[in-house]
Amino acid sequence: MRLSKREILVDSNKLYFITLLFVFVFSVILGTSSSEGTDKGIGDESNAMYGSELRWLKKESTIVYTEIATKTQLEVDLVPGMVTVLQGEDLRRRGIHNVVEALNLVSGFVANDKITNKYAIARGIGNSYFGSKIMYMIDSVPLNINMTNAFEFIIPIEMIERIEIIRGLGSVLYGRWAYAGVVNVITIKDEMSVYGRYGTFKSYNGGGNFFYEDKTNNLRISLNAVSMGNGHTGVKSGPDLTTGTVNESVSNAPGSINDKKNLFSSVIDVSYKGIYLKGVGYYDVYGAGFGLNGLLPPMEDRGVFKYTTYVVETGWQMEATDDIKPKLYAGFKKNSSITDKLWISPPGYKTVLFTFPDGQYTTSHYAEQSIYSGTEIQLGELWKDNTLLAGLEFENIKTYDTWHELNYDPLTGEPLPESQRFTGDKNFMNDHLRRNRFSVFLHDQYKIAEHLTLTSGVRFEDYSDAGQGVSPAVALVYKPHQNHILKAQFAKAFRPPTFLEMHSQNVYNLGNRDIPAERIKTIELEYIYKTTPFTGRITTFSSLIDNIILTENYLTVYRDHSAKSSGVEIELEFKPFEKLTLDGNVSYAYTHGNQTNRELAESIRWLGNVGVTYNFVSDIYLNLQTRYVGSTVREITSTRDSLKGYTTSNITVSAENILDKGVTLRGGVKNIFNSDVRVISSIGFVDDYPQPGRMSWVSLYKKF
């Protein structure tokens, strides 16, 4: 059989990535062997030649801490569950620009900023047009919107200190949407800096981090603010649904898409003697892209989709004693989603019954707000080597100002002489929705022995419109030797249906108020091997999902009674000598719907990353980053083959303290070889959604 040019390219991409991974693993094995030989003779005079090497190795062996898994500070490799911590400075040296790009470095994660449907998938679980399954936070402030459980998470990397990620269930501590993963973005709070970046496609960002501290009065104030965006990237669509029909002559496809984007984000953090105030503001606007229904909108130079999030949380936390630490908090969150005159069909479009001389277009508005409050208390040493955390929370959520304006009747499709606003039965979803959530949890860490810790917990949640659920978890962490760590965890969680899954009134994808909550149970095992220059991790997992809620082609909400996801994740980090750092991961996840007898839509079996960072001379760094994404499974209704995989490579050069202390100049090229990257399309686009190609950029960062 003769392969097409694209099939040859895909196969060569696989070979390219596998070769890179092989070279990386082989060098790690050789380097580890040599380092073990070094360790054996540390005390011998004959090994004095290794003294300087060992000194820098010990200097480099910094311990990474996290709070995301227990809400207490622990070394990341000793926490229950599987946690990844991405450091902001390291991400910047890799040329990462935002949280979406950063999440793609996490083993088993694939994140996408596809227009109208930004999402992340963890271990093959997570994507549904109407319901995300991952919880997003900034500085531990929750951000997901109840309409879809999603959040527009293109947070620029210049304002980030680190990103903490739970790969798997996090419902005991966080409830809500922590069903398949948790992402917490920790912003910079202790620096004064300004920065800017410019690149291909007129991409830009500019902003600063500001900080004030009065140690006498124990007052700290930090503010992060940034504006970023890009112009049209030149992406063109292939044929759409009109191809081969009477409407082909009026179609905009094939043609250029409007993927112009602008974003503004700000975070404020104020603390004073145990009292804190946190605020997050996020505004994102972008073009119509490929549209929503398989028909390409016209090329326009304006924003169509607009998303806004504002959150304010205040609280009080203190250490009453070394072992008693109470916390009280309350917050207000407002989300809005606006679609500003999105073209549904072009002028002159015809259906069986009607002709639309002006085309079809819609403007819609959705807003929700929530008020939440809660309390937590940490009790240490109730008995020896035990730490107990308990908490409860109440949240009231309501929607308002929900409507859409159309130039056609939403039920009959009949053209209207002018655009008309519809509410009530002709709205795109029910208005004035209400949801109350009550939650209580208990979480315990018990050090059974010197090298063995048991962590257990349970959360009960009650939703006024979606029933009740219990999320338990139990984990063991065993460190029999300084170089070896073993972990095991069993956890269960549930996810209530989103407002759209329950209350959509679109005739093509009606919601169902009786849809039960999704439920998942997962078993995870992990082995970690650590020496000073090398860390290796291997994780296996198996998940069973009941009442899984899926969407296909944005048209149908249905319930597949059960599904499963299982796989393995391998992570390697190696520093063979002072100036060179190698790291990589590869993951395999297999999903299977037991009733459909198919893999879950948009799941990807194979994912991989390889990174090389080299410190040429003082403060000059070169990073090479390669990512492999395997084939993507299509919807159950599709008869087409899976979307082909791809490999992309990036290069970044960083010159730190180049002109003055604190001045960093960076530049790089993304997708060096201009690989053909595509995302699965909705109905209509047989060529799927091509993504922007090669881009170059340069940035300037000044820390005061």
Order of alpha helices (4+ residues) and beta strands (2+ residues): alpha-alpha-beta-beta-beta-alpha-alpha-beta-beta-beta-beta-beta-alpha-beta-beta-beta-beta-beta-beta-beta-beta-beta-beta-beta-beta-beta-beta-beta-beta-beta-alpha-beta-beta-beta-beta-beta-beta-beta-beta-beta-beta-beta
